[in-house]
């Protein structure tokens, strides 16, 4: 097993900064769940190489 190559960066702005166009909750969901899953998947794929 190798160390993770990718890590989830912090948002560079407040999640609610794009309201009313995109809600803070949607931004948190995308970052904390979706983006985190992509990072985890990339690291898992690299471990299998």
DSSP file (Angstrom, degrees, kcal/mol; ACC not computed):
  #  RESIDUE AA STRUCTURE BP1 BP2  ACC     N-H-->O    O-->H-N    N-H-->O    O-->H-N    TCO  KAPPA ALPHA  PHI   PSI    X-CA   Y-CA   Z-CA
    1    1 A X              0   0    0      0, 0.0     2,-0.2     0, 0.0    47,-0.0   0.000 360.0 360.0 360.0 134.3    0.0    0.0    0.0
    2    2 A X        -     0   0    0      1,-0.1     2,-0.1     0, 0.0     3,-0.1  -0.650 360.0 -90.2-105.6 164.4    1.3    3.4   -0.9
    3    3 A X        -     0   0    0     -2,-0.2     2,-0.1     1,-0.1    -1,-0.1  -0.412  55.6 -91.3 -67.8 149.0    0.7    6.9    0.5
    4    4 A X        -     0   0    0      1,-0.2    -1,-0.1    -2,-0.1    36,-0.0  -0.396  32.6-163.6 -62.4 134.3   -2.2    8.7   -1.0
    5    5 A X  S    S+     0   0    0     -2,-0.1     2,-0.3    -3,-0.1    -1,-0.2   0.805  72.7  51.8 -88.3 -34.2   -1.1   10.9   -3.9
    6    6 A X        -     0   0    0     33,-0.2     2,-0.3    34,-0.1    37,-0.1  -0.787  64.8-173.7-106.0 147.7   -4.2   13.1   -4.1
    7    7 A X        -     0   0    0     -2,-0.3     2,-0.6    -3,-0.0    29,-0.0  -0.974  33.1-104.8-137.3 154.2   -5.9   14.9   -1.2
    8    8 A X        -     0   0    0     -2,-0.3     2,-0.1    28,-0.1    28,-0.1  -0.665  38.9-141.8 -79.3 116.4   -9.1   16.9   -1.0
    9    9 A X        -     0   0    0     -2,-0.6     2,-0.1     1,-0.1     3,-0.1  -0.425  19.6-106.7 -76.0 154.2   -8.3   20.6   -0.9
   10   10 A X        -     0   0    0      1,-0.1     2,-0.2    -2,-0.1    -1,-0.1  -0.447  43.3 -95.9 -69.7 152.0  -10.2   23.0    1.3
   11   11 A X        -     0   0    0      1,-0.1    -1,-0.1    -2,-0.1     4,-0.1  -0.504  25.9-140.4 -66.2 140.4  -12.6   25.3   -0.4
   12   12 A X  S    S+     0   0    0     -2,-0.2     2,-0.3     2,-0.1    -1,-0.1   0.397  82.8  32.6 -83.8   3.8  -10.9   28.6   -1.1
   13   13 A X  S    S-     0   0    0      0, 0.0     2,-0.1     0, 0.0    -2,-0.1  -0.945 101.1 -75.2-151.3 166.6  -14.2   30.4   -0.2
   14   14 A X    >   -     0   0    0     -2,-0.3     3,-2.3     1,-0.1     4,-0.2  -0.453  40.8-126.4 -66.5 136.8  -17.2   30.1    2.0
   15   15 A X  G >  S+     0   0    0      1,-0.3     3,-0.6    -2,-0.1    12,-0.2   0.792 110.6  52.9 -57.4 -27.2  -19.6   27.5    0.7
   16   16 A X  G >  S+     0   0    0      1,-0.2     3,-1.6     2,-0.1    -1,-0.3   0.395  78.9  99.4 -87.6   4.1  -22.4   30.1    0.8
   17   17 A X  G <  S+     0   0    0     -3,-2.3    -1,-0.2     1,-0.3    -2,-0.1   0.727  80.3  52.0 -65.1 -21.9  -20.5   32.6   -1.3
   18   18 A X  G X> S+     0   0    0     -3,-0.6     4,-1.4    -4,-0.2     3,-1.4   0.406  89.8 154.5 -97.7   3.1  -22.3   31.7   -4.5
   19   19 A X  T <4  +     0   0    0     -3,-1.6     4,-0.1     1,-0.3    -3,-0.0  -0.447  53.3  29.5 -67.8 146.4  -25.8   32.0   -3.1
   20   20 A X  T 34 S+     0   0    0     -2,-0.1    -1,-0.3     0, 0.0     3,-0.2  -0.981 126.3  47.7 -89.4   4.0  -28.5   32.6   -4.3
   21   21 A X  T <4 S+     0   0    0     -3,-1.4     2,-0.4     1,-0.3    -2,-0.2   0.914 129.2  14.0 -74.0 -42.3  -27.3   31.0   -7.5
   22   22 A X  S  < S-     0   0    0     -4,-1.4    -1,-0.3    -6,-0.1    -4,-0.2  -0.993  88.7-123.4-133.2 125.9  -25.9   27.8   -5.8
   23   23 A X     >  -     0   0    0     -2,-0.4     4,-2.1    -3,-0.2     5,-0.2  -0.300  14.8-123.9 -71.1 151.8  -26.8   27.1   -2.3
   24   24 A X  H  > S+     0   0    0      1,-0.2     4,-2.5     2,-0.2     5,-0.2   0.860 112.6  56.6 -59.6 -36.6  -24.2   26.6    0.4
   25   25 A X  H  > S+     0   0    0      2,-0.2     4,-2.5     1,-0.2    -1,-0.2   0.900 106.5  48.7 -64.1 -41.2  -25.6   23.2    1.2
   26   26 A X  H  > S+     0   0    0      2,-0.2     4,-2.8     1,-0.2    -1,-0.2   0.908 111.2  50.4 -65.4 -41.1  -25.2   22.1   -2.4
   27   27 A X  H  X S+     0   0    0     -4,-2.1     4,-2.5   -12,-0.2     5,-0.2   0.916 111.9  47.5 -62.9 -42.8  -21.6   23.3   -2.4
   28   28 A X  H  X S+     0   0    0     -4,-2.5     4,-3.1     2,-0.2     5,-0.4   0.921 112.6  49.5 -63.5 -43.7  -20.8   21.4    0.8
   29   29 A X  H  X>S+     0   0    0     -4,-2.5     4,-2.0     1,-0.2     5,-1.4   0.936 112.9  46.5 -60.9 -47.6  -22.5   18.3   -0.5
   30   30 A X  I  <>S+     0   0    0     -4,-2.8     5,-3.4     3,-0.2     6,-0.3   0.936 120.5  38.3 -61.6 -46.7  -20.5   18.5   -3.8
   31   31 A X  I  <>S+     0   0    0     -4,-2.5     5,-1.0    -5,-0.2    -2,-0.2   0.967 122.0  39.8 -69.8 -53.4  -17.2   19.1   -2.0
   32   32 A X  I  <5S+     0   0    0     -4,-3.1    -3,-0.2    -5,-0.2    -2,-0.2   0.742 133.2  17.5 -74.5 -24.9  -17.5   16.9    1.1
   33   33 A X  I  X5S+     0   0    0     -4,-2.0     4,-1.9    -5,-0.4    -3,-0.2   0.805 129.9  33.9-110.1 -61.4  -19.2   13.9   -0.7
   34   34 A X  I  ><S+     0   0    0     -5,-1.4     4,-1.9     2,-0.2    -3,-0.2   0.967 123.5  40.6 -67.4 -55.1  -18.7   14.0   -4.5
   35   35 A X  I  ><S+     0   0    0     -5,-3.4     4,-2.2     1,-0.2    -1,-0.2   0.904 115.2  53.6 -62.1 -40.3  -15.3   15.5   -4.8
   36   36 A X  H  ><S+     0   0    0     -5,-1.0     4,-2.4    -6,-0.3    -1,-0.2   0.878 107.3  51.7 -61.3 -37.4  -14.0   13.5   -1.8
   37   37 A X  H  X S+     0   0    0     -4,-1.9     4,-2.5     2,-0.2    -1,-0.2   0.877 108.1  51.3 -67.5 -36.8  -15.2   10.3   -3.5
   38   38 A X  H  X S+     0   0    0     -4,-1.9     4,-2.3     2,-0.2    -2,-0.2   0.913 111.0  48.2 -65.2 -41.7  -13.4   11.2   -6.7
   39   39 A X  H  X S+     0   0    0     -4,-2.2     4,-2.2     2,-0.2   -33,-0.2   0.930 112.9  47.7 -63.8 -45.6  -10.2   11.8   -4.7
   40   40 A X  H  X S+     0   0    0     -4,-2.4     4,-2.4     1,-0.2    -2,-0.2   0.914 111.6  50.9 -62.0 -42.7  -10.6    8.5   -2.9
   41   41 A X  H  X S+     0   0    0     -4,-2.5     4,-2.4     1,-0.2    -1,-0.2   0.889 109.1  50.6 -62.8 -40.2  -11.2    6.7   -6.2
   42   42 A X  H  X S+     0   0    0     -4,-2.3     4,-2.1     2,-0.2    -1,-0.2   0.913 111.9  47.3 -64.5 -42.4   -8.2    8.1   -7.8
   43   43 A X  H  X S+     0   0    0     -4,-2.2     4,-1.9     2,-0.2    -2,-0.2   0.885 111.1  51.4 -66.9 -38.3   -6.0    7.1   -4.9
   44   44 A X  H  X S+     0   0    0     -4,-2.4     4,-1.2     1,-0.2    -2,-0.2   0.917 109.8  50.0 -63.5 -43.0   -7.5    3.6   -4.9
   45   45 A X  H  X S+     0   0    0     -4,-2.4     4,-0.5     1,-0.2     3,-0.4   0.900 109.1  51.8 -62.9 -40.5   -6.8    3.2   -8.6
   46   46 A X  H >< S+     0   0    0     -4,-2.1     3,-1.0     1,-0.2    -1,-0.2   0.870 104.6  56.6 -64.5 -36.1   -3.2    4.3   -8.1
   47   47 A X  H 3< S+     0   0    0     -4,-1.9    -1,-0.2     1,-0.2    -2,-0.2   0.820 104.5  54.0 -63.7 -29.6   -2.7    1.7   -5.4
   48   48 A X  H 3<        0   0    0     -4,-1.2    -1,-0.2    -3,-0.4    -2,-0.2   0.574 360.0 360.0 -83.3  -9.3   -3.7   -1.0   -7.8
   49   49 A X    <<        0   0    0     -3,-1.0    -1,-0.2    -4,-0.5    -2,-0.1   0.502 360.0 360.0 -71.4 360.0   -1.2    0.0  -10.4
